[in-house]
C-alpha cells in the first residue's frame, strides 16, 4: 500500500481483500475492515471491478469507494478511497497456506 508501511498494514491481522462471485467482498488492514458492493468494469482495457464500501476503523463507521484491475493472472492493482479522507494504491496477490508458514 502506498499510504502505509507493511507493519501498519498487518497490525491487527494480515492485510487482505476478497472478491466474491455474488458482487460482494471484504477487506481488512490496520484496524480497518470493510464490506464491498462490486460492479464489473474495464479500466484502461483491463478487466476489473469498481466498488463502494462501508466498514469500521477502530469502531468508527467509515465508507468509501475504489477499483481494482488484473495486472496478470495472479496480481491485482487497486486504489481505495475513504470518504472524506485518505486514499492509497496497492498491489495484491493470492494468499496461500505457504504464506502463513513464511510469516508473510
C-alpha positions in Angstrom: 0.0 0.0 0.0 1.3 3.4 -0.9 -0.2 5.1 2.2 1.1 2.8 5.0 4.1 0.5 5.7 3.8 -3.3 6.0 3.9 -3.3 9.8 1.0 -0.9 10.0 -1.0 -2.8 7.3 -0.7 -6.1 9.2 -1.3 -4.5 12.7 -4.5 -6.5 13.6 -4.3 -9.3 11.0 -2.6 -9.8 7.7 -4.0 -7.2 5.2 -6.4 -8.8 2.7 -9.0 -8.2 0.1 -11.6 -10.8 -1.1 -13.9 -10.5 -4.0 -16.9 -12.9 -4.1 -18.8 -14.1 -7.2 -22.0 -12.5 -5.9 -20.7 -8.9 -6.4 -19.7 -8.6 -2.7 -16.4 -8.8 -0.9 -14.5 -7.7 2.1 -11.1 -6.3 3.1 -9.1 -5.6 6.2 -5.9 -3.7 7.1 -4.5 -1.8 10.1 -7.7 -1.5 12.3 -10.0 -1.0 9.3 -12.4 -3.6 7.9 -15.0 -3.2 5.3 -17.6 -4.8 3.1 -17.7 -4.3 -0.7 -20.5 -3.7 -3.2 -18.8 -4.5 -6.5 -19.6 -4.0 -10.2 -17.6 -5.4 -13.1 -15.7 -2.7 -15.1 -12.9 -2.3 -17.5 -10.1 0.1 -16.7 -7.6 1.0 -19.4 -8.6 -2.1 -21.3 -8.1 -4.4 -18.4 -10.8 -6.4 -16.7 -11.6 -5.3 -13.2 -14.1 -4.1 -10.7 -15.4 -0.8 -9.2 -16.8 -0.8 -5.8 -18.2 1.2 -2.9 -17.6 0.1 0.6 -18.7 0.5 4.2 -16.9 -0.5 7.3 -15.3 0.4 10.6 -12.0 2.0 11.7 -11.4 1.2 15.4 -15.2 1.1 15.9 -16.0 4.3 14.0 -18.2 3.9 10.9 -16.5 4.8 7.6 -17.2 4.4 3.9 -15.6 5.0 0.5 -15.1 3.7 -3.0 -12.4 2.1 -5.0 -11.4 0.0 -8.0 -9.2 -3.0 -8.9 -7.9 -4.4 -12.1 -6.0 -7.6 -13.1 -2.3 -7.0 -13.9 -1.6 -10.6 -14.7 -3.0 -14.0 -13.8 -2.4 -13.6 -10.1 -1.9 -9.9 -9.3 -4.3 -7.0 -9.0 -3.7 -3.3 -8.7 -6.2 -1.3 -6.7 -7.0 2.1 -5.3 -9.0 2.6 -2.1 -10.6 6.0 -1.2 -12.0 6.9 2.2 -14.9 9.5 2.2 -13.7 12.2 3.0 -10.0 11.4 3.8 -7.1 9.2 2.9 -6.6 7.1 -0.2 -4.0 4.5 -1.1 -3.0 2.4 -4.0 -1.6 -1.1 -3.7 -0.9 -4.5 -5.3 -2.4 -7.8 -4.1 -1.5 -11.4 -4.8 -3.4 -14.6 -3.8 -2.8 -15.9 -0.3 -1.6 -19.4 0.1 -1.0 -21.6 3.1 2.8 -21.3 2.4 2.5 -17.6 3.0 1.4 -18.2 6.6 4.3 -20.6 7.2 6.7 -18.0 5.8 5.3 -15.3 8.1 4.1 -13.2 5.2 
